[in-house]
Amino acid sequence: MGIQYNIQDTENLHHGLPNRDEAYQKFDHDLVRKFEKCRFEIDEPADNLGLFIKANPQQGWPLFEQALARGIDNVPNAPAEITDFFEKERVPGWVDWEQLERAGTAIWRPGTLALLILARVTTPAILLSPPSTQSMAKTGVLQKNTESRAVETATWFAEATKPGNLKPGTEGYKLTIRIRLIHAFARITLANTNWDYEKFGLPINQERTTTGAANMFSTTFIDGAKTLGIYYNKRERDDIYALWRYLGYLLGSDEDLLMKNEDEARAQSALATLTDPQADIAGQRLSKATTEETPVLDRVLIDAAMPVIGKLLKPGPQFNAMKYAITRRALGGEDADELAMPKSIIWPYLIDAARPALYLIDQSKKYLVSKKRGKKSAIKFIDQLLSKLHKETGHSGKMIDNS
């Protein structure tokens, strides 16, 4: 079984890694070889389940939902496609639940800024990568309502990083497992397109999934937060990497590929940056859409983060200019230019001027608020933010099944 890709001469394609020679000069050879190999490896249990559900939707979907809600042990006589997929329900020995809760508390300490960092740093970093943007373009994401997709992403991020919300059966866990299956449906669709295997490897491959955990959602998030005055100390960074290591595992990455510490994550991030092609037109279109076509989401963020000046700062050109400026400050002018982001004269100065105040607020929360209170505050803030977000947008944030 498995998805049949229209691909030939896989042996030579394995050596199609962009900037391959430079990669071998700058990075550990074992890591580069692993990247080359993983570009042509995918999440086979997820693909097999996706194919099974497509062929047997009346049987497959109820079994999937039952296993997701109650656990695979409570699904008697489940077919192999179900049991193999839910093997990830087994929690690895390296998972420390207390550490993951600390990570969620740290991520949400700056409140609404956490979502702003996701939207203006993590998301643009993903859009810089043609393997990611091409998979979105060819599966119809470009035609989907941008705001609805943004709400789905924000909901998953918030639920997955909410302290105590990743154990099997919790909402963060269930949404993450749904994304893993959505990726499988996407690969099924992409197998029937004119995908550039030499340039990108297999669609949504193991290298891409691993890079997402090590780069966009952890390293890029941590570094982006710093540009806004949010500093994570060594222990907090270790906690955040541990959280995304487990999330990468749930999303289908092979355990052996996932970063074990910050040094490994930063090496993977740097290698991924070097070996990614330059941003494409799909990335530019998505960058513009995710910045300028989310007015209701913007309104919620403004009201939550800056209620005092909410009547002065409204969704529209000025707020969009601020968002572009944040991305430019966090990712750098060269990356922003690749995404064809406009420049602002005044916003970079305003962002820099705000950093000291944001730093003092963040540090006071870190050292003056107890761990117990910080955790409760994070959970309460996330619940209130999502409730308002879903009410204002009329979107539940639930993941589509893409089948």
C-alpha positions, 0 to 999 in steps of 0.5 A, spaced: 500 500 500 502 507 500 501 513 495 504 512 488 508 518 486 510 519 479 517 519 480 523 516 477 530 515 478 530 516 486 537 514 487 540 520 483 534 525 486 537 524 493 543 528 491 538 534 488 539 538 495 539 545 493 546 548 495 549 541 497 556 542 496 556 548 501 552 544 506 557 539 506 562 544 507 559 548 513 555 542 516 556 535 519 556 530 514 551 526 517 546 531 518 546 533 511 546 526 509 540 525 513 537 531 510 538 528 503 535 521 505 529 524 509 527 529 503 524 522 500 521 519 506 514 521 509 509 519 514 507 512 511 502 510 517 498 517 516 498 516 508 496 509 509 490 511 514 488 517 509 488 512 503 484 507 507 479 513 509 478 515 502 476 508 500 472 506 506 469 513 509 463 510 512 468 505 516 474 509 517 472 516 519 468 513 525 474 509 527 478 514 527 474 519 531 473 513 536 480 512 537 482 519 537 477 521 543 477 514 547 484 511 545 486 506 540 486 501 546 478 502 546 477 500 539 476 493 539 478 489 532 481 496 529 484 495 522 492 495 521 491 502 518 488 505 525 492 501 530 499 503 526 497 510 525 495 511 533 502 508 535 504 515 536 499 515 542 505 511 546 508 517 549 516 517 549 520 516 555 523 523 554 517 527 555 516 530 561 509 533 562 512 538 567 517 541 562 512 542 557 507 545 561 513 550 563 514 551 556 506 553 554 507 558 560 513 561 557 510 562 550 504 565 553 507 570 558 507 576 553 499 574 552 497 577 545 504 578 543 505 570 542 499 570 537 503 576 533 509 572 533 506 566 530 503 571 525 508 575 523 514 571 524 513 564 524 508 564 518 512 568 514 518 564 515 514 558 513 512 562 507 519 563 505 520 555 503 517 553 496 516 546 498 511 549 503 508 554 499 507 549 493 504 544 497 499 550 499 498 552 492 497 545 489 492 543 494 488 549 494 490 553 500 491 559 496 483 559 494 481 558 501 478 564 505 485 567 508 482 569 515 478 562 516 485 558 515 488 564 520 483 562 525 484 555 524 492 555 525 491 560 531 486 555 534 491 549 533 497 553 536 494 556 542 491 549 544 497 545 542 501 550 547 496 551 552 499 548 559 497 541 560 493 540 553 497 535 550 496 529 553 492 524 549 485 526 549 486 533 550 484 538 545 491 540 543 493 533 542 487 531 538 488 538 533 495 536 532 493 529 530 488 531 525 493 536 522 498 529 521 492 526 517 490 532 514 498 532 511 496 525 509 490 527 505 495 533 502 500 528 500 495 524 496 492 530 492 499 532 491 501 525 488 497 527 482 500 534 481 506 536 477 510 536 483 518 538 482 521 532 486 528 534 484 527 540 487 523 539 493 523 531 495 517 528 496 511 533 498 511 534 506 516 529 507 520 528 513 525 533 513 519 538 512 516 536 518 522 536 522 524 543 520 517 545 522 518 543 529 526 545 529 526 552 526 519 555 524 515 554 531 521 554 536 528 557 533 524 562 529 519 564 534 524 564 540 528 569 536 522 573 533 520 574 540 527 577 542 526 582 537 520 585 541 523 585 547 521 578 550 527 574 552 527 567 554 532 564 558 536 558 557 531 553 561 525 556 558 528 555 551 530 548 553 523 547 555 520 550 548 524 546 544 522 540 548 515 542 547 516 542 539 520 536 539 514 532 542 509 536 537 514 534 531 513 527 534 505 527 534 505 530 527 509 524 524 516 525 525 521 520 526 524 520 533 531 519 530 530 526 526 527 530 532 532 535 535 534 533 542 537 540 544 537 547 542 544 546 538 541 541 534 535 545 533 539 551 530 543 547 526 537 544 523 534 551 522 541 553 519 541 547 514 534 548 512 535 555 511 541 554 506 538 548 502 531 552 501 530 555 494 528 562 494 521 564 496 516 564 490 510 567 487 506 563 491 509 565 498 509 572 496 501 571 494 500 568 501 504 573 505 500 579 502 494 575 504 495 573 511 497 580 512 492 584 509 486 579 509 484 578 516 481 584 519 476 581 524 482 577 527 486 583 527 480 587 531 481 581 536 488 582 537 488 589 537 482 589 543 486 584 547 493 587 546 491 594 546 484 596 549 486 603 551 488 605 544 483 600 540 479 606 538 485 609 534 489 603 531 484 599 527 485 594 522 487 596 515 493 600 512 496 602 518 496 596 522 498 592 516 504 596 515 506 595 523 505 587 521 510 588 515 515 592 519 515 587 525 516 581 520 522 585 517 525 587 524 524 579 526 527 576 519 531 581 516 530 585 510 533 580 505 528 575 507 522 580 507 524 582 500 524 575 498 516 576 500 515 582 497 513 586 503 513 593 503 517 598 507 515 603 512 519 609 515 516 610 521 514 603 524 521 600 525 522 606 530 516 605 534 517 598 534 524 599 537 521 604 542 516 600 544 522 594 546 524 597 553 517 597 555 515 590 553 522 587 556 520 590 563 513 588 562 515 581 560 521 580 566 516 583 571 511 577 569 517 572 569 520 574 576 514 577 580 509 572 578 509 565 581 509 559 577 502 556 579 499 563 577 503 564 571 500 557 568 493 559 571 494 566 567 496 563 561 490 558 561 485 563 562 488 568 557 488 562 552 481 560 553 478 567 553 482 569 547 479 563 543 472 564 545 472 571 543 476 569 536 471 564 535 465 569 536 467 575 532 470 571 526 464 566 526 469 560 525 470 554 530 477 554 529 476 546 528 480 543 522 478 541 516 479 534 514 481 535 507 479 528 504 
